[in-house]
């Protein structure tokens, strides 16, 4: 197993950030919070959302913590 270079890590981060932005645009286009409350996500989709917004990927920002907590509640 080889370690990733800093440029590979940066590219991976940018890919995740791009996915996050696409997801947020999709959610906002469908009504934001109403969409989150009414649309059933599969367990796999919830896990993907948790991966994208986890606080570890966003320097522990309050919003990332709150959203991850909400997703964890929906997963159970």
Sine and cosine of phi, psi and omega as CSV:
sin_phi,cos_phi,sin_psi,cos_psi,sin_omega,cos_omega
0.00,0.00,0.78,-0.63,0.00,-1.00
-0.96,-0.26,0.48,-0.88,0.04,-1.00
-0.99,0.14,0.52,-0.86,0.04,-1.00
-0.98,0.18,0.54,-0.84,0.09,-1.00
-0.98,0.22,0.24,-0.97,0.01,-1.00
-0.89,0.46,-0.58,0.81,0.02,-1.00
-0.94,0.35,-0.56,0.83,0.06,-1.00
-0.93,0.36,-0.64,0.77,0.06,-1.00
-0.90,0.43,-0.67,0.75,0.02,-1.00
-0.89,0.46,-0.67,0.74,0.03,-1.00
-0.90,0.43,-0.66,0.75,0.03,-1.00
-0.90,0.44,-0.67,0.74,0.05,-1.00
-0.88,0.48,-0.71,0.70,0.01,-1.00
-0.89,0.46,-0.59,0.80,0.07,-1.00
-0.89,0.46,-0.72,0.69,0.03,-1.00
-0.88,0.47,-0.68,0.73,0.02,-1.00
-0.89,0.46,-0.66,0.75,0.06,-1.00
-0.88,0.47,-0.68,0.73,0.04,-1.00
-0.88,0.47,-0.67,0.75,0.02,-1.00
-0.87,0.49,-0.73,0.69,-0.03,-1.00
-0.90,0.45,-0.63,0.78,0.06,-1.00
-0.89,0.45,-0.70,0.72,0.00,-1.00
-0.89,0.46,-0.71,0.70,0.00,-1.00
-0.89,0.45,-0.66,0.75,0.05,-1.00
-0.88,0.47,-0.65,0.76,0.02,-1.00
-0.90,0.43,-0.70,0.71,0.01,-1.00
-0.90,0.44,-0.72,0.69,-0.01,-1.00
-0.90,0.44,-0.61,0.80,0.01,-1.00
-0.91,0.41,-0.41,0.91,-0.03,-1.00
-0.97,-0.23,0.23,0.97,0.09,-1.00
0.96,-0.28,0.23,0.97,0.12,-0.99
0.86,0.51,-0.89,-0.46,-0.07,-1.00
-0.87,0.49,-0.63,0.77,0.04,-1.00
-0.86,0.51,-0.66,0.75,0.04,-1.00
-0.88,0.47,-0.71,0.71,-0.01,-1.00
-0.90,0.44,-0.60,0.80,-0.03,-1.00
-0.97,0.23,-0.51,0.86,-0.14,-0.99
-0.98,-0.18,-0.33,0.94,-0.08,-1.00
-1.00,-0.08,0.87,-0.50,0.03,-1.00
-0.98,0.22,0.86,-0.51,0.10,-1.00
-1.00,-0.06,0.56,-0.83,0.10,-0.99
-0.94,0.33,0.36,-0.93,0.06,-1.00
-0.83,0.56,-0.61,0.79,0.02,-1.00
-0.90,0.43,-0.66,0.75,0.03,-1.00
-0.90,0.43,-0.63,0.77,0.04,-1.00
-0.90,0.44,-0.66,0.75,0.06,-1.00
-0.88,0.48,-0.62,0.78,0.03,-1.00
-0.91,0.41,-0.66,0.75,0.04,-1.00
-0.89,0.45,-0.66,0.75,0.04,-1.00
-0.88,0.48,-0.68,0.73,0.03,-1.00
-0.87,0.50,-0.66,0.75,-0.04,-1.00
-0.94,0.33,-0.60,0.80,-0.12,-0.99
-0.95,-0.30,0.12,0.99,-0.05,-1.00
-0.83,0.56,0.66,-0.75,-0.03,-1.00
-0.83,0.55,-0.50,0.87,0.02,-1.00
-0.88,0.48,-0.44,0.90,-0.01,-1.00
-1.00,-0.01,-0.11,0.99,-0.07,-1.00
-0.75,-0.66,0.59,0.81,0.07,-1.00
0.79,0.61,0.55,0.84,0.07,-1.00
0.93,0.36,0.35,0.94,-0.04,-1.00
-0.85,0.53,0.58,-0.82,-0.07,-1.00
-0.82,0.58,-0.70,0.72,-0.02,-1.00
-0.88,0.48,-0.66,0.75,0.02,-1.00
-0.90,0.44,-0.63,0.77,0.04,-1.00
-0.89,0.45,-0.74,0.67,-0.03,-1.00
-0.89,0.46,-0.71,0.71,-0.04,-1.00
-0.93,0.37,-0.62,0.78,0.04,-1.00
-0.90,0.44,-0.65,0.76,0.04,-1.00
-0.88,0.47,-0.68,0.73,0.02,-1.00
-0.89,0.46,-0.67,0.74,0.00,-1.00
-0.92,0.40,-0.63,0.77,0.04,-1.00
-0.89,0.45,-0.60,0.80,0.07,-1.00
-0.90,0.43,-0.65,0.76,-0.01,-1.00
-0.94,0.34,-0.47,0.88,-0.04,-1.00
-0.95,0.33,-0.53,0.85,-0.07,-1.00
-0.99,0.14,0.00,0.00,0.00,0.00
